[in-house]
Amino acid sequence: TGYEPMEPVDITTMSYNVLAHNNSSQTYEDYATRMAKVVTMIRAYDPDVIGLQEVARKSTNYSHDWPGYLSGNLSEYACVRLDTQANNTSLMTIASGLMIMYKKDRFTLVSSGCKQFVSNATVDGKTDKDTDRWFQWVQLKDNQTGAVFYFYNTHLSIDPTNSNYTSAQKAAMGHIHRTNECQTLATHIASTTKATKCPFFIAGDFNTS
């Protein structure tokens, strides 16, 4: 059975890519500075639900633990990590570093899940396969009003970097990947929300303009 349509409710959402790139060859501020600024920004805007991208865990490729830092310094939020949802500890990289945070005192988690994108892009007889990208979701109940809704979070593909492709082929393949991923996400949302009659939000880095 589905939920009854929501009455108007004020819910503040945020989407933010924390930029997990190591800065050894870049001109970004150092990690400690940027991580502190992200926490300050979130506290300033005070969103009810946040979709974060590039929340990379500490590993041989990433020198800092974004999920641990954010959850430890924003304890008023519950955190839903993609690697926990997928039961896959190899996730939480730049491509798959997805995390949803929601205010513990306002919302109750009803359900959650995730899905891996699988996209093939063929241009000029060359086929590129991208399986690095995912989307995640939570279904939340507002403790103040009883309203139930979905919140989705994703990070779509960039253009391929394979040197065997020309610049034009890379751009075309990237566009195809992102289109495929959007179609997969839209199909999932349409099926889920039709069954439950719940409204939804989408957060993410869509790597497009």
MARTOR-339971 format. One record per atom (N, C-alpha, C): residue in one letter; residue number from 1; x, y, z; atom name. Coordinates in nm, 2 decimals. Example, Ala and Ser with C-alpha at 12.3 -4.5 7.8 and 13.67 -1.06 7.14 Angstrom:
R residu num      x      y      z atome
R      a   1   1.32  -0.57   0.78     N
R      a   1   1.23  -0.45   0.78    CA
R      a   1   1.32  -0.33   0.78     C
R      s   2   1.28  -0.22   0.71     N
R      s   2   1.37  -0.11   0.71    CA
R      s   2   1.29   0.00   0.79     C
This chain:
R residu num      x      y      z atome
R      t   1   0.08  -0.12   0.00     N
R      t   1   0.00   0.00   0.00    CA
R      t   1   0.09   0.12   0.00     C
R      g   2   0.04   0.23  -0.07     N
R      g   2   0.12   0.35  -0.07    CA
R      g   2   0.08   0.44   0.04     C
R      y   3   0.17   0.55   0.05     N
R      y   3   0.14   0.65   0.15    CA
R      y   3   0.05   0.76   0.09     C
R      e   4  -0.02   0.82   0.18     N
R      e   4  -0.11   0.93   0.14    CA
R      e   4  -0.02   1.05   0.09     C
R      p   5  -0.07   1.13   0.00     N
R      p   5   0.00   1.25  -0.05    CA
R      p   5   0.04   1.34   0.07     C
R      m   6   0.16   1.40   0.06     N
R      m   6   0.21   1.48   0.16    CA
R      m   6   0.14   1.62   0.16     C
R      e   7   0.11   1.67   0.28     N
R      e   7   0.07   1.81   0.30    CA
R      e   7   0.20   1.89   0.28     C
R      p   8   0.19   2.02   0.25     N
R      p   8   0.31   2.10   0.24    CA
R      p   8   0.40   2.09   0.37     C
R      v   9   0.53   2.07   0.35     N
R      v   9   0.62   2.05   0.46    CA
R      v   9   0.75   2.12   0.42     C
R      d  10   0.81   2.20   0.51     N
R      d  10   0.94   2.26   0.48    CA
R      d  10   1.05   2.17   0.51     C
R      i  11   1.13   2.13   0.41     N
R      i  11   1.24   2.04   0.42    CA
R      i  11   1.36   2.10   0.35     C
R      t  12   1.47   2.13   0.41     N
R      t  12   1.58   2.19   0.35    CA
R      t  12   1.68   2.09   0.31     C
R      t  13   1.72   2.08   0.18     N
R      t  13   1.82   1.98   0.13    CA
R      t  13   1.94   2.05   0.08     C
R      m  14   2.05   1.97   0.07     N
R      m  14   2.17   2.02   0.01    CA
R      m  14   2.24   1.91  -0.07     C
R      s  15   2.31   1.95  -0.17     N
R      s  15   2.39   1.86  -0.25    CA
R      s  15   2.53   1.92  -0.26     C
R      y  16   2.64   1.84  -0.23     N
R      y  16   2.77   1.90  -0.23    CA
R      y  16   2.88   1.80  -0.26     C
R      n  17   2.97   1.83  -0.36     N
R      n  17   3.08   1.75  -0.39    CA
R      n  17   3.20   1.80  -0.31     C
R      v  18   3.26   1.72  -0.22     N
R      v  18   3.36   1.77  -0.13    CA
R      v  18   3.50   1.77  -0.20     C
R      l  19   3.51   1.72  -0.32     N
R      l  19   3.64   1.73  -0.39    CA
R      l  19   3.75   1.65  -0.32     C
R      a  20   3.75   1.52  -0.34     N
R      a  20   3.84   1.43  -0.26    CA
R      a  20   3.98   1.41  -0.33     C
R      h  21   4.00   1.49  -0.44     N
R      h  21   4.13   1.47  -0.50    CA
R      h  21   4.25   1.50  -0.41     C
R      n  22   4.35   1.41  -0.42     N
R      n  22   4.48   1.45  -0.35    CA
R      n  22   4.53   1.57  -0.41     C
R      n  23   4.59   1.66  -0.33     N
R      n  23   4.63   1.79  -0.38    CA
R      n  23   4.78   1.81  -0.41     C
R      s  24   4.85   1.70  -0.42     N
R      s  24   4.99   1.70  -0.44    CA
R      s  24   5.03   1.77  -0.58     C
R      s  25   4.94   1.75  -0.68     N
R      s  25   4.97   1.81  -0.81    CA
R      s  25   4.86   1.92  -0.84     C
R      q  26   4.79   1.96  -0.75     N
R      q  26   4.68   2.05  -0.77    CA
R      q  26   4.70   2.18  -0.69     C
R      t  27   4.62   2.28  -0.72     N
R      t  27   4.63   2.41  -0.65    CA
R      t  27   4.52   2.42  -0.54     C
R      y  28   4.46   2.31  -0.50     N
R      y  28   4.35   2.32  -0.40    CA
R      y  28   4.41   2.35  -0.26     C
R      e  29   4.33   2.40  -0.17     N
R      e  29   4.37   2.41  -0.03    CA
R      e  29   4.40   2.27   0.03     C
R      d  30   4.48   2.27   0.13     N
R      d  30   4.51   2.14   0.19    CA
R      d  30   4.38   2.08   0.25     C
R      y  31   4.39   1.95   0.27     N
R      y  31   4.28   1.87   0.32    CA
R      y  31   4.22   1.92   0.45     C
R      a  32   4.30   1.95   0.55     N
R      a  32   4.26   1.99   0.68    CA
R      a  32   4.17   2.12   0.67     C
R      t  33   4.22   2.21   0.59     N
R      t  33   4.15   2.34   0.57    CA
R      t  33   4.01   2.31   0.50     C
R      r  34   4.01   2.24   0.39     N
R      r  34   3.89   2.21   0.32    CA
R      r  34   3.79   2.13   0.40     C
R      m  35   3.84   2.03   0.47     N
R      m  35   3.74   1.95   0.55    CA
R      m  35   3.67   2.03   0.66     C
R      a  36   3.75   2.12   0.72     N
R      a  36   3.69   2.21   0.82    CA
R      a  36   3.59   2.30   0.76     C
R      k  37   3.62   2.36   0.64     N
R      k  37   3.53   2.45   0.58    CA
R      k  37   3.40   2.38   0.54     C
R      v  38   3.41   2.26   0.50     N
R      v  38   3.29   2.18   0.46    CA
R      v  38   3.19   2.17   0.58     C
R      v  39   3.25   2.14   0.70     N
R      v  39   3.17   2.13   0.82    CA
R      v  39   3.11   2.26   0.86     C
R      t  40   3.19   2.37   0.85     N
R      t  40   3.14   2.50   0.88    CA
R      t  40   3.03   2.54   0.78     C
R      m  41   3.04   2.51   0.65     N
R      m  41   2.94   2.54   0.56    CA
R      m  41   2.81   2.47   0.59     C
R      i  42   2.82   2.34   0.62     N
R      i  42   2.70   2.26   0.65    CA
R      i  42   2.63   2.32   0.77     C
R      r  43   2.71   2.35   0.87     N
R      r  43   2.65   2.41   0.99    CA
R      r  43   2.58   2.54   0.96     C
R      a  44   2.64   2.62   0.87     N
R      a  44   2.59   2.75   0.84    CA
R      a  44   2.45   2.74   0.77     C
R      y  45   2.44   2.65   0.67     N
R      y  45   2.32   2.63   0.60    CA
R      y  45   2.22   2.55   0.67     C
R      d  46   2.26   2.46   0.76     N
R      d  46   2.18   2.38   0.84    CA
R      d  46   2.07   2.30   0.77     C
R      p  47   2.11   2.23   0.66     N
R      p  47   2.01   2.15   0.59    CA
R      p  47   1.96   2.03   0.67     C
R      d  48   1.84   1.99   0.63     N
R      d  48   1.78   1.87   0.70    CA
R      d  48   1.84   1.74   0.64     C
R      v  49   1.86   1.74   0.51     N
R      v  49   1.91   1.62   0.45    CA
R      v  49   2.02   1.67   0.35     C
R      i  50   2.13   1.59   0.34     N
R      i  50   2.24   1.63   0.25    CA
R      i  50   2.28   1.51   0.17     C
R      g  51   2.31   1.53   0.04     N
R      g  51   2.36   1.43  -0.05    CA
R      g  51   2.51   1.48  -0.08     C
R      l  52   2.60   1.39  -0.04     N
R      l  52   2.74   1.43  -0.06    CA
R      l  52   2.81   1.33  -0.16     C
R      q  53   2.90   1.39  -0.24     N
R      q  53   2.97   1.31  -0.34    CA
R      q  53   3.12   1.32  -0.32     C
R      e  54   3.20   1.22  -0.37     N
R      e  54   3.35   1.21  -0.35    CA
R      e  54   3.39   1.20  -0.20     C
R      v  55   3.30   1.14  -0.12     N
R      v  55   3.33   1.12   0.02    CA
R      v  55   3.42   1.00   0.03     C
R      a  56   3.55   1.02  -0.01     N
R      a  56   3.64   0.90  -0.02    CA
R      a  56   3.69   0.86   0.12     C
R      r  57   3.70   0.73   0.14     N
R      r  57   3.76   0.68   0.27    CA
R      r  57   3.91   0.68   0.25     C
R      k  58   3.98   0.68   0.37     N
R      k  58   4.13   0.68   0.36    CA
R      k  58   4.18   0.54   0.31     C
R      s  59   4.27   0.55   0.21     N
R      s  59   4.32   0.43   0.15    CA
R      s  59   4.46   0.47   0.09     C
R      t  60   4.51   0.37   0.01     N
R      t  60   4.64   0.40  -0.05    CA
R      t  60   4.63   0.52  -0.15     C
R      n  61   4.51   0.54  -0.20     N
R      n  61   4.48   0.65  -0.30    CA
R      n  61   4.44   0.78  -0.24     C
R      y  62   4.39   0.77  -0.12     N
R      y  62   4.33   0.89  -0.06    CA
R      y  62   4.39   0.91   0.08     C
R      s  63   4.44   1.02   0.11     N
R      s  63   4.52   1.04   0.24    CA
R      s  63   4.43   1.07   0.36     C
R      h  64   4.30   1.11   0.34     N
R      h  64   4.22   1.15   0.45    CA
R      h  64   4.09   1.07   0.44     C
R      d  65   4.02   1.06   0.56     N
R      d  65   3.90   0.98   0.57    CA
R      d  65   3.78   1.08   0.58     C
R      w  66   3.73   1.11   0.46     N
R      w  66   3.61   1.20   0.46    CA
R      w  66   3.49   1.15   0.53     C
R      p  67   3.45   1.02   0.51     N
R      p  67   3.33   0.98   0.58    CA
R      p  67   3.34   0.98   0.74     C
R      g  68   3.46   0.94   0.78     N
R      g  68   3.48   0.94   0.93    CA
R      g  68   3.49   1.08   0.98     C
R      y  69   3.55   1.17   0.91     N
R      y  69   3.56   1.31   0.96    CA
R      y  69   3.43   1.38   0.96     C
R      l  70   3.35   1.37   0.86     N
R      l  70   3.22   1.43   0.85    CA
R      l  70   3.12   1.38   0.95     C
R      s  71   3.12   1.24   0.97     N
R      s  71   3.03   1.19   1.07    CA
R      s  71   3.07   1.22   1.21     C
R      g  72   3.20   1.23   1.23     N
R      g  72   3.25   1.26   1.36    CA
R      g  72   3.23   1.40   1.40     C
R      n  73   3.23   1.49   1.30     N
R      n  73   3.22   1.64   1.33    CA
R      n  73   3.08   1.69   1.31     C
R      l  74   2.99   1.61   1.26     N
R      l  74   2.85   1.65   1.24    CA
R      l  74   2.76   1.54   1.31     C
R      s  75   2.78   1.52   1.43     N
R      s  75   2.71   1.41   1.50    CA
R      s  75   2.56   1.42   1.51     C
R      e  76   2.51   1.54   1.48     N
R      e  76   2.36   1.56   1.48    CA
R      e  76   2.30   1.49   1.36     C
R      y  77   2.38   1.45   1.27     N
R      y  77   2.33   1.38   1.15    CA
R      y  77   2.36   1.23   1.15     C
R      a  78   2.26   1.15   1.10     N
R      a  78   2.29   1.01   1.08    CA
R      a  78   2.35   1.00   0.94     C
R      c  79   2.43   0.91   0.92     N
R      c  79   2.51   0.89   0.79    CA
R      c  79   2.47   0.76   0.72     C
R      v  80   2.44   0.76   0.60     N
R      v  80   2.42   0.64   0.52    CA
R      v  80   2.52   0.63   0.41     C
R      r  81   2.62   0.54   0.42     N
R      r  81   2.73   0.53   0.33    CA
R      r  81   2.70   0.43   0.22     C
R      l  82   2.75   0.45   0.10     N
R      l  82   2.73   0.36  -0.01    CA
R      l  82   2.80   0.23   0.02     C
R      d  83   2.92   0.23   0.07     N
R      d  83   2.99   0.10   0.09    CA
R      d  83   2.92   0.01   0.19     C
R      t  84   2.85   0.07   0.29     N
R      t  84   2.77   0.00   0.39    CA
R      t  84   2.65  -0.06   0.32     C
R      q  85   2.58   0.02   0.24     N
R      q  85   2.46  -0.02   0.17    CA
R      q  85   2.49  -0.14   0.08     C
R      a  86   2.60  -0.12   0.01     N
R      a  86   2.63  -0.23  -0.10    CA
R      a  86   2.71  -0.34  -0.04     C
R      n  87   2.75  -0.33   0.09     N
R      n  87   2.83  -0.43   0.15    CA
R      n  87   2.96  -0.46   0.07     C
R      n  88   3.02  -0.35   0.04     N
R      n  88   3.14  -0.36  -0.05    CA
R      n  88   3.24  -0.25   0.00     C
R      t  89   3.35  -0.30   0.07     N
R      t  89   3.44  -0.21   0.13    CA
R      t  89   3.54  -0.14   0.02     C
R      s  90   3.53  -0.19  -0.10     N
R      s  90   3.62  -0.12  -0.20    CA
R      s  90   3.56   0.00  -0.26     C
R      l  91   3.43   0.03  -0.22     N
R      l  91   3.37   0.16  -0.26    CA
R      l  91   3.42   0.28  -0.18     C
R      m  92   3.35   0.39  -0.19     N
R      m  92   3.39   0.52  -0.13    CA
R      m  92   3.52   0.57  -0.19     C
R      t  93   3.53   0.57  -0.32     N
R      t  93   3.63   0.64  -0.39    CA
R      t  93   3.58   0.77  -0.45     C
R      i  94   3.65   0.83  -0.53     N
R      i  94   3.60   0.96  -0.59    CA
R      i  94   3.47   0.93  -0.67     C
R      a  95   3.47   0.82  -0.75     N
R      a  95   3.35   0.79  -0.83    CA
R      a  95   3.24   0.74  -0.75     C
R      s  96   3.26   0.66  -0.64     N
R      s  96   3.16   0.59  -0.57    CA
R      s  96   3.14   0.64  -0.43     C
R      g  97   3.21   0.76  -0.39     N
R      g  97   3.20   0.81  -0.26    CA
R      g  97   3.07   0.88  -0.23     C
R      l  98   2.96   0.81  -0.21     N
R      l  98   2.83   0.87  -0.19    CA
R      l  98   2.79   0.85  -0.04     C
R      m  99   2.74   0.96   0.01     N
R      m  99   2.69   0.95   0.15    CA
R      m  99   2.57   1.05   0.17     C
R      i 100   2.47   1.00   0.23     N
R      i 100   2.35   1.08   0.26    CA
R      i 100   2.35   1.10   0.41     C
R      m 101   2.33   1.23   0.45     N
R      m 101   2.32   1.26   0.60    CA
R      m 101   2.19   1.32   0.62     C
R      y 102   2.12   1.29   0.73     N
R      y 102   2.00   1.34   0.77    CA
R      y 102   1.99   1.37   0.92     C
R      k 103   1.91   1.47   0.96     N
R      k 103   1.91   1.50   1.10    CA
R      k 103   1.84   1.39   1.18     C
R      k 104   1.91   1.34   1.28     N
R      k 104   1.86   1.23   1.36    CA
R      k 104   1.73   1.26   1.44     C
R      d 105   1.72   1.39   1.49     N
R      d 105   1.61   1.42   1.57    CA
R      d 105   1.48   1.45   1.49     C
R      r 106   1.50   1.47   1.36     N
R      r 106   1.38   1.50   1.28    CA
R      r 106   1.32   1.39   1.20     C
R      f 107   1.41   1.30   1.16     N
R      f 107   1.37   1.19   1.06    CA
R      f 107   1.40   1.05   1.12     C
R      t 108   1.31   0.96   1.08     N
R      t 108   1.33   0.82   1.10    CA
R      t 108   1.36   0.75   0.97     C
R      l 109   1.46   0.66   0.96     N
R      l 109   1.49   0.59   0.84    CA
R      l 109   1.39   0.48   0.82     C
R      v 110   1.31   0.48   0.71     N
R      v 110   1.21   0.38   0.68    CA
R      v 110   1.28   0.27   0.60     C
R      s 111   1.36   0.30   0.49     N
R      s 111   1.43   0.21   0.41    CA
R      s 111   1.54   0.28   0.34     C
R      s 112   1.63   0.20   0.28     N
R      s 112   1.74   0.25   0.20    CA
R      s 112   1.79   0.15   0.10     C
R      g 113   1.86   0.20   0.00     N
R      g 113   1.92   0.10  -0.10    CA
R      g 113   2.01   0.17  -0.19     C
R      c 114   2.07   0.10  -0.28     N
R      c 114   2.16   0.15  -0.38    CA
R      c 114   2.16   0.06  -0.50     C
R      k 115   2.21   0.12  -0.61     N
R      k 115   2.22   0.04  -0.74    CA
R      k 115   2.34   0.09  -0.82     C
R      q 116   2.40  -0.01  -0.88     N
R      q 116   2.52   0.02  -0.97    CA
R      q 116   2.47   0.05  -1.11     C
R      f 117   2.53   0.16  -1.16     N
R      f 117   2.50   0.19  -1.31    CA
R      f 117   2.59   0.10  -1.39     C
R      v 118   2.54   0.04  -1.50     N
R      v 118   2.61  -0.03  -1.60    CA
R      v 118   2.58   0.03  -1.73     C
R      s 119   2.68   0.10  -1.79     N
R      s 119   2.66   0.17  -1.92    CA
R      s 119   2.76   0.14  -2.02     C
R      n 120   2.71   0.12  -2.15     N
R      n 120   2.80   0.10  -2.26    CA
R      n 120   2.78   0.21  -2.36     C
R      a 121   2.88   0.27  -2.41     N
R      a 121   2.88   0.38  -2.50    CA
R      a 121   2.96   0.34  -2.63     C
R      t 122   2.89   0.33  -2.74     N
R      t 122   2.96   0.30  -2.86    CA
R      t 122   2.96   0.42  -2.96     C
R      v 123   3.08   0.46  -3.00     N
R      v 123   3.10   0.57  -3.09    CA
R      v 123   3.21   0.53  -3.19     C
R      d 124   3.18   0.55  -3.32     N
R      d 124   3.27   0.52  -3.43    CA
R      d 124   3.33   0.37  -3.42     C
R      g 125   3.24   0.28  -3.38     N
R      g 125   3.28   0.14  -3.37    CA
R      g 125   3.36   0.11  -3.24     C
R      k 126   3.38   0.20  -3.15     N
R      k 126   3.46   0.18  -3.03    CA
R      k 126   3.36   0.18  -2.91     C
R      t 127   3.37   0.08  -2.82     N
R      t 127   3.27   0.07  -2.71    CA
R      t 127   3.35   0.09  -2.58     C
R      d 128   3.29   0.18  -2.50     N
R      d 128   3.35   0.21  -2.37    CA
R      d 128   3.24   0.16  -2.26     C
R      k 129   3.29   0.09  -2.16     N
R      k 129   3.20   0.04  -2.06    CA
R      k 129   3.23   0.11  -1.93     C
R      d 130   3.13   0.16  -1.86     N
R      d 130   3.15   0.23  -1.73    CA
R      d 130   3.06   0.16  -1.62     C
R      t 131   3.13   0.11  -1.52     N
R      t 131   3.06   0.05  -1.41    CA
R      t 131   3.10   0.11  -1.28     C
R      d 132   3.17   0.22  -1.28     N
R      d 132   3.22   0.28  -1.16    CA
R      d 132   3.12   0.36  -1.08     C
R      r 133   3.00   0.39  -1.14     N
R      r 133   2.91   0.49  -1.08    CA
R      r 133   2.79   0.42  -1.02     C
R      w 134   2.73   0.48  -0.92     N
R      w 134   2.62   0.43  -0.85    CA
R      w 134   2.52   0.54  -0.81     C
R      f 135   2.40   0.50  -0.77     N
R      f 135   2.32   0.59  -0.70    CA
R      f 135   2.26   0.52  -0.57     C
R      q 136   2.23   0.60  -0.47     N
R      q 136   2.18   0.55  -0.34    CA
R      q 136   2.06   0.63  -0.31     C
R      w 137   1.98   0.57  -0.22     N
R      w 137   1.86   0.64  -0.17    CA
R      w 137   1.83   0.61  -0.03     C
R      v 138   1.75   0.69   0.03     N
R      v 138   1.69   0.67   0.16    CA
R      v 138   1.54   0.71   0.15     C
R      q 139   1.46   0.64   0.23     N
R      q 139   1.32   0.68   0.25    CA
R      q 139   1.31   0.72   0.39     C
R      l 140   1.27   0.84   0.41     N
R      l 140   1.26   0.90   0.55    CA
R      l 140   1.12   0.94   0.59     C
R      k 141   1.10   0.93   0.72     N
R      k 141   0.97   0.98   0.77    CA
R      k 141   1.00   1.10   0.86     C
R      d 142   0.93   1.20   0.84     N
R      d 142   0.94   1.33   0.92    CA
R      d 142   0.87   1.30   1.05     C
R      n 143   0.95   1.31   1.16     N
R      n 143   0.89   1.28   1.29    CA
R      n 143   0.79   1.39   1.33     C
R      q 144   0.80   1.51   1.27     N
R      q 144   0.72   1.62   1.31    CA
R      q 144   0.58   1.61   1.24     C
R      t 145   0.58   1.57   1.12     N
R      t 145   0.45   1.57   1.04    CA
R      t 145   0.40   1.43   1.00     C
R      g 146   0.49   1.33   1.00     N
R      g 146   0.45   1.20   0.95    CA
R      g 146   0.47   1.18   0.81     C
R      a 147   0.52   1.29   0.74     N
R      a 147   0.54   1.29   0.59    CA
R      a 147   0.65   1.19   0.56     C
R      v 148   0.64   1.11   0.45     N
R      v 148   0.74   1.02   0.41    CA
R      v 148   0.78   1.05   0.27     C
R      f 149   0.91   1.05   0.24     N
R      f 149   0.97   1.09   0.11    CA
R      f 149   1.10   1.01   0.09     C
R      y 150   1.14   1.01  -0.04     N
R      y 150   1.26   0.96  -0.08    CA
R      y 150   1.37   1.07  -0.11     C
R      f 151   1.49   1.03  -0.08     N
R      f 151   1.60   1.12  -0.11    CA
R      f 151   1.71   1.04  -0.19     C
R      y 152   1.74   1.08  -0.31     N
R      y 152   1.84   1.01  -0.39    CA
R      y 152   1.97   1.09  -0.40     C
R      n 153   2.08   1.02  -0.42     N
R      n 153   2.21   1.08  -0.43    CA
R      n 153   2.29   1.01  -0.53     C
R      t 154   2.36   1.08  -0.62     N
R      t 154   2.44   1.01  -0.73    CA
R      t 154   2.55   1.10  -0.77     C
R      h 155   2.64   1.04  -0.85     N
R      h 155   2.76   1.11  -0.91    CA
R      h 155   2.78   1.05  -1.05     C
R      l 156   2.73   1.12  -1.15     N
R      l 156   2.74   1.06  -1.29    CA
R      l 156   2.88   1.06  -1.35     C
R      s 157   2.89   0.99  -1.46     N
R      s 157   3.02   0.96  -1.52    CA
R      s 157   3.08   1.09  -1.58     C
R      i 158   3.22   1.09  -1.58     N
R      i 158   3.29   1.19  -1.65    CA
R      i 158   3.32   1.13  -1.79     C
R      d 159   3.38   1.21  -1.88     N
R      d 159   3.42   1.16  -2.01    CA
R      d 159   3.53   1.06  -1.99     C
R      p 160   3.53   0.95  -2.07     N
R      p 160   3.64   0.85  -2.06    CA
R      p 160   3.78   0.92  -2.08     C
R      t 161   3.88   0.86  -2.02     N
R      t 161   4.02   0.91  -2.03    CA
R      t 161   4.11   0.82  -2.11     C
R      n 162   4.05   0.71  -2.17     N
R      n 162   4.13   0.62  -2.25    CA
R      n 162   4.20   0.69  -2.37     C
R      s 163   4.33   0.68  -2.38     N
R      s 163   4.40   0.74  -2.48    CA
R      s 163   4.38   0.69  -2.62     C
R      n 164   4.31   0.58  -2.63     N
R      n 164   4.27   0.52  -2.76    CA
R      n 164   4.16   0.60  -2.83     C
R      y 165   4.09   0.68  -2.75     N
R      y 165   3.98   0.76  -2.80    CA
R      y 165   4.02   0.90  -2.84     C
R      t 166   3.96   0.96  -2.94     N
R      t 166   3.98   1.10  -2.97    CA
R      t 166   3.90   1.18  -2.87     C
R      s 167   3.93   1.31  -2.87     N
R      s 167   3.86   1.40  -2.78    CA
R      s 167   3.71   1.41  -2.81     C
R      a 168   3.68   1.40  -2.94     N
R      a 168   3.54   1.40  -2.98    CA
R      a 168   3.47   1.27  -2.94     C
R      q 169   3.54   1.16  -2.95     N
R      q 169   3.48   1.03  -2.91    CA
R      q 169   3.46   1.03  -2.76     C
R      k 170   3.56   1.08  -2.68     N
R      k 170   3.55   1.09  -2.54    CA
R      k 170   3.42   1.17  -2.50     C
R      a 171   3.41   1.28  -2.56     N
R      a 171   3.29   1.37  -2.52    CA
R      a 171   3.16   1.30  -2.56     C
R      a 172   3.16   1.24  -2.67     N
R      a 172   3.03   1.17  -2.71    CA
R      a 172   3.00   1.05  -2.62     C
R      m 173   3.11   0.97  -2.59     N
R      m 173   3.09   0.86  -2.50    CA
R      m 173   3.04   0.91  -2.36     C
R      g 174   3.10   1.01  -2.31     N
R      g 174   3.06   1.07  -2.18    CA
R      g 174   2.92   1.11  -2.18     C
R      h 175   2.87   1.17  -2.29     N
R      h 175   2.73   1.21  -2.30    CA
R      h 175   2.64   1.09  -2.30     C
R      i 176   2.68   0.98  -2.37     N
R      i 176   2.60   0.86  -2.37    CA
R      i 176   2.59   0.80  -2.24     C
R      h 177   2.70   0.79  -2.17     N
R      h 177   2.70   0.73  -2.03    CA
R      h 177   2.61   0.80  -1.94     C
R      r 178   2.62   0.94  -1.94     N
R      r 178   2.54   1.01  -1.85    CA
R      r 178   2.39   1.00  -1.88     C
R      t 179   2.36   1.00  -2.01     N
R      t 179   2.22   0.98  -2.06    CA
R      t 179   2.17   0.84  -2.01     C
R      n 180   2.25   0.74  -2.03     N
R      n 180   2.21   0.60  -1.99    CA
R      n 180   2.18   0.60  -1.83     C
R      e 181   2.27   0.67  -1.76     N
R      e 181   2.26   0.67  -1.61    CA
R      e 181   2.13   0.74  -1.57     C
R      c 182   2.11   0.85  -1.64     N
R      c 182   1.98   0.93  -1.60    CA
R      c 182   1.86   0.85  -1.63     C
R      q 183   1.86   0.77  -1.74     N
R      q 183   1.75   0.69  -1.78    CA
R      q 183   1.73   0.58  -1.67     C
R      t 184   1.84   0.52  -1.63     N
R      t 184   1.83   0.41  -1.53    CA
R      t 184   1.77   0.47  -1.40     C
R      l 185   1.82   0.59  -1.36     N
R      l 185   1.78   0.65  -1.23    CA
R      l 185   1.63   0.69  -1.25     C
R      a 186   1.59   0.75  -1.36     N
R      a 186   1.45   0.79  -1.38    CA
R      a 186   1.36   0.67  -1.37     C
R      t 187   1.40   0.56  -1.44     N
R      t 187   1.31   0.44  -1.44    CA
R      t 187   1.29   0.39  -1.30     C
R      h 188   1.40   0.39  -1.22     N
R      h 188   1.39   0.34  -1.08    CA
R      h 188   1.30   0.43  -1.00     C
R      i 189   1.32   0.56  -1.01     N
R      i 189   1.24   0.65  -0.93    CA
R      i 189   1.09   0.64  -0.97     C
R      a 190   1.06   0.63  -1.10     N
R      a 190   0.93   0.62  -1.14    CA
R      a 190   0.86   0.50  -1.09     C
R      s 191   0.93   0.39  -1.09     N
R      s 191   0.87   0.26  -1.04    CA
R      s 191   0.85   0.27  -0.89     C
R      t 192   0.95   0.32  -0.82     N
R      t 192   0.94   0.32  -0.67    CA
R      t 192   0.83   0.42  -0.62     C
R      t 193   0.83   0.54  -0.68     N
R      t 193   0.74   0.64  -0.63    CA
R      t 193   0.59   0.61  -0.68     C
R      k 194   0.58   0.54  -0.79     N
R      k 194   0.44   0.50  -0.83    CA
R      k 194   0.38   0.40  -0.73     C
R      a 195   0.47   0.31  -0.69     N
R      a 195   0.42   0.21  -0.59    CA
R      a 195   0.39   0.27  -0.46     C
R      t 196   0.47   0.36  -0.41     N
R      t 196   0.45   0.42  -0.28    CA
R      t 196   0.38   0.55  -0.27     C
R      k 197   0.37   0.62  -0.38     N
R      k 197   0.31   0.75  -0.39    CA
R      k 197   0.39   0.85  -0.30     C
R      c 198   0.52   0.83  -0.29     N
R      c 198   0.60   0.92  -0.21    CA
R      c 198   0.67   1.02  -0.30     C
R      p 199   0.68   1.15  -0.26     N
R      p 199   0.76   1.25  -0.33    CA
R      p 199   0.90   1.22  -0.31     C
R      f 200   0.99   1.28  -0.39     N
R      f 200   1.13   1.25  -0.38    CA
R      f 200   1.21   1.38  -0.41     C
R      f 201   1.34   1.37  -0.37     N
R      f 201   1.44   1.47  -0.40    CA
R      f 201   1.56   1.40  -0.47     C
R      i 202   1.63   1.47  -0.56     N
R      i 202   1.75   1.41  -0.62    CA
R      i 202   1.86   1.51  -0.59     C
R      a 203   1.97   1.46  -0.53     N
R      a 203   2.10   1.53  -0.52    CA
R      a 203   2.20   1.46  -0.60     C
R      g 204   2.31   1.54  -0.64     N
R      g 204   2.41   1.47  -0.71    CA
R      g 204   2.50   1.57  -0.79     C
R      d 205   2.61   1.51  -0.83     N
R      d 205   2.70   1.58  -0.92    CA
R      d 205   2.68   1.51  -1.06     C
R      f 206   2.62   1.59  -1.15     N
R      f 206   2.58   1.53  -1.28    CA
R      f 206   2.69   1.55  -1.39     C
R      n 207   2.80   1.61  -1.36     N
R      n 207   2.91   1.63  -1.45    CA
R      n 207   2.86   1.68  -1.58     C
R      t 208   2.78   1.78  -1.58     N
R      t 208   2.73   1.84  -1.70    CA
R      t 208   2.70   1.99  -1.67     C
R      s 209   2.67   2.06  -1.78     N
R      s 209   2.64   2.20  -1.76    CA
R      s 209   2.51   2.24  -1.83     C
